[in-house]
């Protein structure tokens, strides 16, 4: 059950691109970001009213990077790039997390996690459609959004919190409030969404934000950033598969090979490297094993 919750978050996030393509093409990306964050935060706080679980500075920094700026850049990428390309760029998250941990914490990545990250990114690269020319603004937005969520993931892994639901709710609420003046300044008051857009907005609020972010925050506290960065590779996989099922997109055999590589990386992420075997203390006549471990070499010889 815990690993299923961890897998659910990136799978739901991968539906963002199909949701935009099916329901929200006529909406402003900035207002879609507001509508995704703010109602979800209000809803979660109504379900679980509580104080912010982190100090104000940390809470504001996390809300800005993980919600406000990330959502804005994400929807810019979603409106300007095909889902497969945006997913390809977001799959750099495992390498970005490892690089940030190395630079900020001095933690070199294990060879196993580095190998799985490279295998997953190679798989996502196979999903890339070379016939389309990527929009440079969309590419920059997708890479910047991935960097923001990678940094936010490291912050949440360092900062101690017990209430994942409270942290999720306050991030969404504060992030949505930060986006509100930006949307008003850039595009003016929002137009009332047309009826065909409401299913997409409801999905973004309930599944894509409230549920998915709670799953991510909870799983990050349980499994750590290294594992969750590998799990994030399911995001582009979900985006491509939903594009095939719901949008007029088709996969070639290299793309199916890429899907297999991603699934393999996710399935193998929990296999640890071979641990060192503990040195067993030699038994000494008349001496307990624990005490024998502390005796110098040669002391067990009979005199």
N, C-alpha and C positions, 0 to 999 in steps of 0.2 A: 504493500500500500504506500509507504513513504516514497519509493522510487517512482511509482505511478504519478504521484502528485508532482514530483520533480520534472517528469517528462511532460506533464500536461501543460506547463507554462509556455515553453517554446512552441509547442504544437499549436496552442491557441494564438500565440503572437504571429505565427506564420499565416494565419487567416487574414491578417490586416490587409494584405495586398489584394486578395480576392474580394474582400468586403468593399474596399474602395472602388475596385473595378466594376462590381455588380450594382452598388447602391449609391456611392457618394462622389461620383465623378463631377457632378455639378456643384458640389459644396466647396467652400473655401478651406484649404488645408489648415489654416490657423484656427478657424472656428471648429473644425472637426477635432483638432487637438484639445480645445477647451471642452467640448462636449464629451470627449472620451474621459477626461480626467476629473473634472469638477463634480458631475453627478455621481460618479463612482465613489469618490471620497466622501460625499455627503451621505450616500447610502450606507457605506460601511460604518461611518460614525453613528448613524441612527441605529444600526444593528448592535454596535459595540461602542457605546459612548465612553470615552476615556481621555486622559491627558496624553500629550505627546510623549513617547517613550525615550526620547533623546533630548539633550540640551538644545536650546534654540538655535545656536550657530550650526550645529551638526544637522539639525532637522531642516533648516533652510537650505544648506548646501546640498543635502541629499535630494530634497524636493526639486531644487533647480536643475541639478544634473540628471537625475534619474527620471524626472517627469516633465518639467516645463521645457527645458532646452531639448531633451531627447525626443519628446513627442513632436515638437515643432520640426526638428530636422527629419524625423522619421516620416512624417506625412509629406514633407517636401520631396523626399526620395520616392515615396510611394506614388505620388502624382506625376513624377517625371521619369521614372524608370519602370521597366517590366519587373514583375515579382522575382523572376529567376536571377536577374542581375542584382537587384537590391539584396536578395538573399545571399548571393555570392559574396558581396561586400560585407554583409553582417557576419559571415562565417569567419572573418578574421578575429573575432572576439577571443577565442582561446589563446592565440598568439599575443594579442594585445594585453590580456590579463597576465600571461606569463612575463611579458616584457615589463609591465608596470610593477609587478611583484619583485622582479629582479632589480629594477631601478630604485624603488621606494623602500623595499624591505631587505634587499640583499639576498633573496631566496632564489637560488638557481632552480629551474624546473627539472624534474626528474626526466630521465630519458624516455620513460614509458609515456608520460603525459605529453611530452613534446612529439613523440612518434604518433600518438593518437590524434593530436591536434593537426599535424601535417597530413595524416591520412584523411581526416575529415575535411580539411580545406581542399585537398586534392579531389575528394568526392564532389564537393560543391562546385569546384572549378569545372568539372565535367558536366554539371548542370547548366553551365553558362551557354547562352545562345549567341554564337559568333556572328550571326546574320544581322543583328541589331547594333546600332552605334549608340553607346551609352551617352546620356546627357551629362556634361561635366559638372553642372551644378548639382544634379541628382547624385552623382558619384561622390562628390565632396560631402554632401549632406549625409549620405549613408555611412561613410567612413567616420565622420565626426560624431554621428549618433552612436555608432558602435564604441568609439573611444569613451564617450560619456557613460554609457551603461557599464563598460568594463571598469572604469574608475569607481562608479557607484557600487558595483559588486564588491570591490576591494574594501571600500569604506564600511559597508554593511558587515563584511566578514571580520573587520577589526573592532568595530564599535559594539559593545555588549548590549543586547536587547533580548527580552524574553517574550514580549507580546508581538508576534509577527502581524497579527491582524491590525493592531493599533498603529504599527509602523507603516503598514500599507495604506491605511485609511488617511493618516495625516500627510503622507507623501502625496497622495492623489489630490487631497483637498488643497494643500498649500501650492502644489504645482499648478493646479487648475486656476487658483487665484492669481498666480504670477502670469499665467498666459492670458488672462482676461484683459488687462490693459493693453497688452501687445496686440491682441486681436482687434480691439476697438480703435487703436491708433492706426494699424496698417490697413484695415478693411472697413472700418465703421461698424455700425450696428448690424447684427446678423439678420439675414433673411430667414423667414420661417421655412424649415425643410419641407420639401414636397412629400406626399404620402409614401412614395416608393423608397425614400431614403430612411424612413423610420426603422425598418428591420435592421439595416446596417448600423445605425446609431445605437439601437438597443443591444445588439450583439457586442459592439465595441465597449459599451459601458459595463454590461453584466459579465460577459465571458472574457473579453480581451483585456479588460482592466481590473475589475474587482476580483474576479476569480483567479485569473492568471498571475497577477502581481502578488496576491496573497500566497499562492503556491510557490512562486519564486522566492519570496522573502523567507518563507518557512523552510523551504528546501535548502536555501543557501546557509541558513543557520545550522542545518543538520549535516550537510555533505561538504560544505566548504567551496571556495571559489574555483579550485582546480577542476573538480568534478563537474560543477555546474557550468563552467565555460565549455566543457565538452558536450554537455547536454544541450547547450544552446544551438548546436549544429542541427538539431531537429527543426529549428525555425525555418531555414531555407528549404529543407526537405518538405516540410508541411506546405510552404508557399508554392513550390513547384507542383506537388501532387494536387493541391486544390485548384491550381491553374489548369491542370489537365482535366479534372473532373467538372469544374464549374465554368471555366472560360475556354475559348477556342484555342487551346494550346496542345501540342503533341510532343511526346518524348522520343528521342532517338536511342539507339542501343548504348552509346557512350553515356547518355544521361541516366539510363537505368543502372549502368555500372557505377556511376557516381552515387546513386541512391544506396546501392549495396555497400559501398565504402563508408558512407555516413553511418548506416545502421551498424556496420561492423565496429566502427570507432566507439559508438555509444554502448554497444553490448560489452565491449572489452574494457570499458573505462574503470570498472571496479576491480580488475585483476591487479594486485600489487606486484611490485618487483620482488625478487627473491629476498627474504629477510636473512640477516645474519643468524647463524646458529649460536645460541648461547653456549658459553664454555662451561662444561659440567665440572664441578669440583670432584676431585678424586677422594674416595672414601679412605680414611685412615683408621687403623685399628684402635678402637677405644675413643675415637674423636668423632663427634657428630659431623655430617657433611657440611653444614653451614660454617662450622668452625674450621674444618679442613680447608675450605676455600681461602681462608685468610692466612694460612700457614705458608711460610716461604718454601721454595722448591728445595727438595732434599730432606725436609724435616720429617718425611714419612718413612725414611729409611731406618731400618732397625740398627741400633748401635750395640 
